Amino acid sequence: MNINFEYHNVEASNRLEEHTKDKLEKLYHKFQMIVRADVFFKTENTSSDKTGMICNIRLSVPGPRLFAEASHEDFISSINESVSDLEKQLTKKKGKMMTY
């Protein structure tokens, strides 16, 4: 699996990349159909202190791409929620796939 990181209005961080890689590797071991992951980190000015750090993850898999987005007060929480959403989507997709 190939993982690409993009940062918008955020400084690149090895800690964020390592945390994301760990989470995505666990997903990959569970679902080998993942070809590539694109991870986007961005900040947004919001009126709430509990949002603004956004993590978008787009997975390339056979068929339509899967996408999840989360906004929290820190990137770690956003990453965790995005990966959790993707795991649900992958479980659903795997159940629909037919083996021939």
Protein Blocks (a to p, Z undefined) as FASTA:
>chain_A
ZZddddehiacdfklmmmmmmmmmmmmmmmmmbmbdcddddddddfbfkgoiacdddddd
ehjddddddddfbfklmmmmmmmmmmmmmmmmmmmpccZZ
